[in-house]
């Protein structure tokens, strides 16, 4: 296995790590306003603070996976980075603004007790969670289906070419998956009424997510070249993903949220793996001419660059994994909807 393949796999792992870890963060952000409804304004604020605190120690660390994936793409496959970021420029600009606004909202929300102030930042958390999930889903839908790339490795389409039905379906499916993921996470991380409401919402979201996933799977046979790449049988990975989402519904009905959470995580991971399997060995599929597609070879850096990057990754990636695992272990306890113990 050469280093080009190694780095394609490593970038896939970085994106898998991002979606598995940040997916429930996005879901929690979208549910902040939904789960906090109450007749008492003070209880509304207390519930929202509790919900935000469930991801408080993790959200910024989870986003590092996306930054690292982007950096690794730039270093290992600069032509992929240049073509993708220039073609998806407007979408990625909106994504960046949304993520910045979301991060600022987490920090600024409690700086003032004025209800209007906090309401503004709560909406910022909502949109800052919804838009990234939608846009990243659309981006991966386009990467799997192909985009207009010319013989000079340049994006030859417009912003509206990216908003095709298949890509939008992928984006909506990811949003639904993140909502389900976030609801299950909140049922595990909170107590009392909040946990019960989160469980109810998760059970309601599961059939919607399942239907969207089935439609997306069927559409993939028409929108991508999966038939010529993987055949009619999508393989063990995709079948495992379908089994995982079905098991998630089973565990939700049985009240076993922990296992349901793991199954949704597995569903997200297998979906991203399938996207990369469709692409390989390409990194940008040209819808104009298959010969113009960017591959892990014509889009890569020099062998020396890949070698140095591999050495650095072998040293620092295990350190990051250990630290993030330690962080989740330290903050593993459930949060109660009480003023005492909450960090504002």
C-alpha positions in Angstrom: 0.0 0.0 0.0 1.6 3.3 -1.1 1.4 6.6 0.9 -1.2 8.0 -1.5 -3.7 5.3 -0.5 -2.7 5.7 3.2 -3.5 9.4 3.2 -6.7 8.8 1.4 -7.7 6.4 4.2 -6.4 8.8 6.9 -8.5 11.7 5.5 -11.5 9.4 5.4 -10.9 8.5 9.0 -10.7 12.2 10.0 -14.0 12.9 8.3 -15.5 9.8 10.0 -14.2 11.0 13.4 -15.7 14.5 12.8 -19.2 13.3 11.8 -19.3 10.7 14.6 -18.2 13.2 17.2 -19.7 16.4 15.9 -22.9 14.8 14.6 -24.5 14.7 18.0 -23.2 18.2 18.8 -25.1 19.5 15.7 -28.2 17.6 16.8 -28.0 19.1 20.3 -27.6 22.6 18.9 -30.7 22.2 16.8 -32.7 20.8 19.7 -31.8 23.6 22.2 -35.0 25.5 21.6 -37.2 22.5 21.0 -36.5 20.7 24.3 -36.5 23.8 26.5 -40.2 24.8 26.1 -41.7 25.8 29.4 -44.3 28.2 30.8 -41.7 29.6 33.2 -39.1 31.8 31.4 -36.6 31.1 34.1 -37.0 27.3 33.5 -36.6 27.8 29.8 -33.3 29.5 30.3 -32.2 26.8 32.8 -33.1 24.0 30.4 -31.3 25.7 27.6 -28.2 26.1 29.8 -28.4 22.5 30.8 -28.6 21.3 27.2 -25.7 23.5 26.1 -23.6 22.3 29.0 -23.9 18.7 27.8 -21.7 19.5 24.8 -19.8 22.4 26.4 -16.6 20.4 27.2 -16.6 18.7 23.7 -17.8 20.8 20.8 -14.6 22.8 20.1 -12.5 19.6 20.3 -14.9 17.8 18.0 -14.5 20.6 15.4 -10.8 20.1 15.3 -11.4 16.9 13.3 -12.8 19.0 10.5 -10.0 21.5 10.6 -7.5 18.6 10.6 -9.2 16.9 7.7 -9.0 20.2 5.7 -5.4 20.7 6.6 -4.5 17.1 5.7 -6.3 17.5 2.3 -4.3 20.6 1.6 -1.0 19.0 2.5 -1.5 15.5 1.0 -3.7 16.4 -2.0 -3.3 20.1 -2.9 -5.0 19.9 -6.2 -8.0 18.3 -4.5 -8.0 21.0 -2.0 -7.7 23.8 -4.6 -10.5 22.4 -6.8 -12.9 21.6 -4.0 -12.5 24.8 -2.1 -12.7 27.0 -5.2 -15.7 25.2 -6.5 -17.5 25.0 -3.2 -16.3 28.4 -2.1 -19.7 30.1 -1.4 -21.0 27.0 0.4 -17.9 26.7 2.5 -17.9 30.4 3.3 -21.4 30.1 4.7 -20.3 27.0 6.6 -17.4 28.9 8.1 -19.6 31.8 9.2 -22.1 29.4 10.7 -19.4 27.6 12.7 -17.9 30.9 13.9 -21.3 32.2 14.9 -22.0 29.0 16.7 -18.8 29.1 18.6 -19.2 32.7 19.6 -22.8 31.9 20.8 -21.6 29.3 23.2 -19.2 31.8 24.7 -21.3 35.0 24.6 -24.8 33.7 25.5 -24.4 34.0 29.2 -22.5 37.3 29.2 -25.9 39.2 29.7 -29.1 38.1 31.4 -31.2 40.1 29.0 -33.7 37.6 27.4 -33.4 39.2 24.0 -29.6 38.8 24.1 -29.8 35.1 25.1 -32.6 34.5 22.6 -30.4 35.9 19.8 -27.5 33.6 20.7 -29.8 30.6 21.1 -31.0 31.1 17.5 -27.3 31.4 16.5 -26.7 28.0 18.0 -29.6 26.6 16.1 -28.6 28.0 12.7 -24.9 27.4 13.4 -25.7 23.7 13.9 -28.3 23.3 11.1 -26.4 24.9 8.3 -23.1 23.0 8.7 -24.9 19.7 8.9 -26.9 20.6 5.8 -24.0 22.0 3.8 -21.6 19.2 4.6 -24.2 16.6 3.6 -24.7 18.5 0.3 -20.9 18.6 -0.2 -20.5 14.9 0.3 -23.4 14.2 -1.9 -21.7 16.1 -4.7 -18.4 14.4 -4.1 -20.0 11.0 -4.5 -22.1 12.0 -7.5 -19.5 14.1 -9.3 -19.2 17.8 -10.2 -18.2 19.6 -13.4 -14.4 19.5 -13.3 -12.6 20.4 -16.6 -9.3 19.1 -18.0 -7.4 21.8 -16.1 -8.6 20.5 -12.7 -10.8 23.5 -12.3 -14.5 23.6 -11.2 -16.5 24.5 -14.3 -19.9 24.8 -12.7 -21.8 27.3 -10.6 -23.0 27.4 -7.0 -26.5 26.3 -8.1 -25.0 23.2 -9.8 -24.2 22.0 -6.3 -27.9 22.3 -5.2 -29.0 19.2 -7.2 -31.7 16.9 -5.9 -29.3 14.1 -4.8 -27.0 16.4 -2.9 -29.9 18.2 -1.2 -31.3 14.8 -0.2 -27.9 13.9 1.3 -27.9 17.1 3.2 -31.4 16.7 4.6 -30.7 13.1 5.5 -27.6 14.2 7.5 -29.6 16.8 9.3 -32.2 14.2 10.3 -29.5 11.8 11.4 -27.8 14.5 13.5 -31.2 15.4 15.1 -31.7 11.7 16.0 -28.1 11.4 17.2 -28.4 14.6 19.3 -31.7 13.5 20.9 -30.3 10.2 22.0 -27.2 11.9 23.3 -29.4 14.3 25.4 -31.4 11.4 26.8 -28.1 9.9 28.0 -26.6 13.1 29.4 -29.6 14.7 31.2 -32.1 13.6 33.8 -35.8 13.9 34.6 -38.1 15.7 32.2 -35.3 16.7 29.7 -34.2 13.1 29.4 -37.7 11.8 28.9 -38.5 14.5 26.2 -35.3 13.7 24.4 -36.2 10.0 24.3 -39.7 10.8 22.9 -38.2 13.0 20.2 -35.6 10.3 19.3 -38.3 7.7 18.9 -40.3 10.1 16.6 -37.2 11.0 14.6 -36.1 7.5 14.0 -38.7 6.5 11.3 -38.1 9.8 9.5 -34.3 9.2 9.4 -34.8 5.6 8.3 -37.1 6.6 5.4 -34.6 9.3 4.3 -31.7 6.9 4.4 -33.6 4.3 2.4 -34.4 6.9 -0.3 -30.8 8.1 -0.3 -29.5 4.6 -0.7 -31.9 4.0 -3.6 -31.0 7.3 -5.2 -27.3 6.6 -5.0 -27.7 3.9 -7.7 -29.0 6.5 -10.1 -26.9 9.6 -9.1 -23.5 7.9 -8.8 -21.5 5.2 -10.5 -21.8 2.9 -7.6 -23.1 0.1 -9.8 -19.9 0.0 -11.9 -17.7 0.6 -8.8 -19.3 -1.7 -6.2 -21.9 -3.6 -8.1 -25.6 -4.2 -7.2 -24.6 -5.4 -3.8 -23.2 -2.3 -1.9 -21.1 -4.5 0.2 -20.8 -5.4 3.9 -20.2 -1.8 5.0 -23.4 -0.4 3.6 -25.4 -3.4 4.7 -23.9 -3.0 8.2 -25.0 0.6 8.1 -28.6 -0.3 7.3 -28.6 -3.0 10.0 -27.3 -0.4 12.5 -30.1 2.1 11.8 -32.7 -0.7 12.2 -31.1 -1.8 15.5 -31.1 1.8 16.7 -34.9 1.8 16.4 -35.1 -1.5 18.2 -33.0 -0.3 21.1 -35.0 3.0 21.3 -38.2 1.1 21.7 -36.5 -1.0 24.4 -35.3 2.1 26.2 -31.7 1.2 25.7 -30.4 4.6 24.6 -26.7 3.7 25.0 -26.9 1.0 22.4 -29.1 3.2 20.2 -26.4 5.9 20.4 -23.7 3.4 19.3 -25.9 2.2 16.4 -26.5 5.7 15.1 -22.8 6.4 15.3 -22.1 3.2 13.3 -24.7 4.3 10.7 -23.0 7.7 10.2 -19.6 6.1 10.0 -20.6 3.5 7.4 -22.3 6.2 5.3 -19.1 8.2 5.2 -17.1 5.1 4.4 -19.4 4.3 1.5 -18.9 7.8 0.1 -15.2 7.3 0.1 -15.5 3.8 -1.4 -17.5 5.3 -4.3 -14.8 7.9 -4.8 -11.7 5.8 -4.6 -9.2 6.2 -6.2 -10.7 9.5 -7.3 -11.0 12.4 -4.9 -13.0 14.7 -7.3 -15.2 12.9 -9.8 -15.7 14.9 -13.0 -19.2 14.8 -14.4 -18.0 16.2 -17.7 -15.4 13.5 -18.5 -14.3 10.6 -16.3 -10.7 11.1 -17.6 -10.7 14.6 -16.0 -11.3 13.3 -12.5 -8.8 14.1 -9.8 -7.3 11.0 -8.3 -5.1 10.2 -5.4 -2.1 10.3 -7.8 -2.6 13.3 -10.1 -3.8 15.4 -7.1 -1.2 14.5 -4.6 1.9 16.1 -3.1 5.4 14.8 -3.6 6.3 11.4 -2.0 8.7 13.2 0.4 5.9 15.4 1.7 3.6 12.4 2.2 6.5 10.6 4.0 7.1 13.5 6.4 3.3 13.9 7.1 3.1 10.2 7.9 5.8 10.4 10.5 4.1 13.4 12.1 0.7 11.7 12.1 2.1 8.6 13.8 3.5 10.7 16.6 0.6 13.1 17.3 -2.6 11.4 16.3 -2.4 8.8 19.2 -1.8 11.7 21.6 -4.9 13.5 20.4 -7.0 10.4 20.6 -5.9 9.7 24.1 -6.6 13.3 25.2 -10.1 13.3 23.6 -11.0 10.0 25.1 -9.9 11.2 28.5 -12.0 14.3 28.1 -15.2 12.3 27.4 -14.4 10.1 30.4 -14.0 13.0 32.8 -17.3 14.6 31.7 -19.3 11.4 31.4 -21.9 12.1 34.1 -25.4 13.2 33.5 -26.4 16.8 34.1 -29.4 17.8 36.3 -31.6 20.8 35.5 -30.6 22.7 38.6 -28.9 26.0 38.9 -26.3 24.5 41.3 -23.6 22.8 39.4 -24.2 24.5 36.0 -21.5 26.6 34.4 -22.8 29.8 32.9 
